[in-house]
Amino acid sequence: MNRTELTPPGYLVVEGPIGVGKTSLVNRLANSFNGELLLENILRDLLPAGQYDLQHSFNDGSRVDAIVRVGDKLVPIDSKFPMAEFGTLVEASSDEDRRSARRGFLRAVRNHVNAVAAYVKPDEDTVDFALMYIPAENVFQQLILRERGEDADNAVPEYARQRNVLPASPNTLYAYLQTV
């Protein structure tokens, strides 16, 4: 029997034969990771109640999952993340499938970076960056490391930096929050 879970340190654990039950695993990955709930738990555990808000609405009607107040500024944090694409990467059974799944994963993340960048709204007192919360450390690692032979055009960290978006894993979010 396959089992997928997020362990307390923020690692995605997949038990069972890889390559079997791809649809089931991808659906469980997409549905079982409630990034908003995980983010809420981190904020609640680390910050006083008045220092953050969940589901903050901007003047244009857009809504970010959370904001953290730092002085008179707001740090927007988005907790939605394309976990289904990571599930496809985990399930890849051949090198060719893995390369294709990785390209799809990175493409989905770059598209998500574009969406997160829209939360940088200095005219509404946000800081000049937004945090993109990634709910598992090993997913974060797949995102920030380039593989041998992978061109720089696929690199998400630089792409995100150019758009004022900082990827944040559970551990790096903890570190960011400790500095505010």
C-alpha positions in Angstrom: 0.0 0.0 0.0 1.3 3.4 -0.9 1.5 6.1 1.8 2.2 9.8 1.3 2.6 12.2 4.2 4.3 15.4 5.3 6.5 14.8 8.3 6.9 17.4 11.1 10.2 18.8 9.7 8.4 19.4 6.4 9.6 16.5 4.2 7.3 14.8 1.8 7.5 11.0 2.4 6.3 8.6 -0.3 6.2 4.9 0.6 5.4 2.1 -1.8 6.5 1.3 -5.3 7.3 4.4 -7.4 5.6 4.3 -10.8 2.5 2.4 -9.5 -0.7 4.2 -8.9 0.5 7.5 -10.5 -3.0 9.0 -10.7 -3.7 8.1 -7.1 -0.5 9.6 -5.8 -0.8 12.8 -7.8 -4.4 13.3 -6.6 -3.3 12.7 -3.0 -0.4 15.1 -3.4 -2.7 17.8 -4.8 -5.4 17.3 -2.3 -3.6 16.3 0.9 -1.3 19.3 1.1 -3.1 22.1 2.6 -0.4 24.8 2.3 -2.7 27.3 3.9 -3.2 25.2 7.0 0.5 24.5 7.3 1.3 28.2 6.9 -1.4 29.2 9.4 0.2 26.8 12.0 3.6 28.2 11.5 2.4 31.8 11.8 0.3 31.0 14.9 3.2 29.2 16.6 5.8 31.9 15.9 4.0 35.3 15.9 1.6 37.2 18.2 -2.0 37.2 17.0 -1.9 40.8 15.9 1.3 40.5 13.8 -0.3 38.5 11.0 -3.6 38.1 9.1 -4.9 35.3 7.0 -6.8 35.9 3.7 -5.8 39.6 3.4 -7.7 41.4 0.7 -6.1 44.2 -1.4 -8.0 47.1 -2.9 -8.1 45.5 -6.3 -10.1 42.6 -4.9 -7.1 40.1 -5.0 -6.5 38.1 -1.8 -3.3 36.7 -0.5 -3.2 33.8 1.9 -1.4 35.7 4.7 0.4 38.9 5.5 2.9 39.6 8.3 3.1 43.1 9.7 6.6 44.5 10.0 6.4 48.0 11.3 4.1 49.8 8.9 4.7 47.4 6.1 3.1 44.1 5.0 4.9 41.0 3.9 2.6 39.0 1.6 2.8 35.2 1.7 1.2 32.9 -0.8 0.7 29.2 0.2 -0.7 27.7 -2.9 1.9 25.6 -4.7 1.8 23.3 -7.7 2.2 20.1 -5.8 0.5 17.9 -8.4 3.4 18.6 -10.8 5.9 17.6 -8.1 3.9 14.3 -7.7 4.4 13.7 -11.5 8.1 14.3 -11.0 8.2 11.8 -8.1 6.3 9.2 -10.1 8.5 9.5 -13.2 9.8 6.0 -14.1 12.5 6.7 -16.7 15.2 9.3 -17.1 13.3 10.8 -20.1 10.0 10.9 -18.1 11.9 12.5 -15.2 13.4 15.2 -17.4 10.0 15.9 -18.9 8.3 16.0 -15.5 11.0 18.2 -14.1 10.5 20.7 -17.0 6.8 20.6 -16.3 7.3 21.1 -12.6 9.6 24.1 -13.1 7.3 25.6 -15.7 4.4 25.3 -13.3 6.4 26.9 -10.5 7.5 29.8 -12.8 3.8 30.4 -13.7 3.1 30.4 -10.0 5.9 32.9 -9.3 4.2 35.2 -11.8 0.9 35.0 -9.8 2.7 35.5 -6.5 4.5 38.6 -7.8 1.1 40.3 -8.2 1.0 40.5 -4.4 3.8 43.0 -4.3 1.8 46.2 -4.0 3.9 49.1 -2.5 1.0 51.5 -3.0 -0.8 49.3 -0.4 2.2 49.2 2.0 3.7 45.8 1.1 7.4 45.4 1.2 9.1 45.1 -2.2 8.9 41.3 -2.3 6.4 38.4 -1.6 7.1 35.0 -0.1 6.1 31.9 -2.0 5.5 29.2 0.7 6.6 25.7 -0.4 5.1 23.2 2.1 7.9 20.5 2.0 11.7 20.8 2.3 12.4 18.2 -0.4 10.1 20.0 -2.8 12.0 23.2 -2.0 15.3 21.4 -2.7 14.1 20.2 -6.1 13.2 23.8 -6.9 16.4 25.5 -5.9 19.0 23.0 -7.2 19.9 22.8 -10.8 20.6 19.4 -12.3 23.7 18.6 -14.3 23.2 19.9 -17.9 20.2 21.9 -17.0 20.3 25.4 -18.6 20.0 28.6 -16.6 16.8 29.4 -18.4 15.0 26.7 -16.3 16.4 28.0 -13.0 13.5 29.1 -10.8 15.5 31.0 -8.0 16.8 33.6 -10.5 13.4 33.9 -12.2 11.7 34.4 -8.9 14.3 37.0 -7.7 13.8 39.0 -10.8 10.1 39.2 -10.0 10.6 40.0 -6.3 9.4 36.6 -5.1 11.3 34.6 -2.4 10.7 30.9 -2.3 10.3 29.8 1.4 10.3 26.2 2.7 9.0 25.5 6.3 12.6 26.0 7.6 13.4 29.1 5.6 10.0 30.6 6.4 10.8 30.0 10.1 14.2 31.8 9.6 12.5 34.7 7.7 9.9 35.1 10.5 12.6 35.1 13.2 14.2 38.1 11.6 11.0 40.3 11.6 
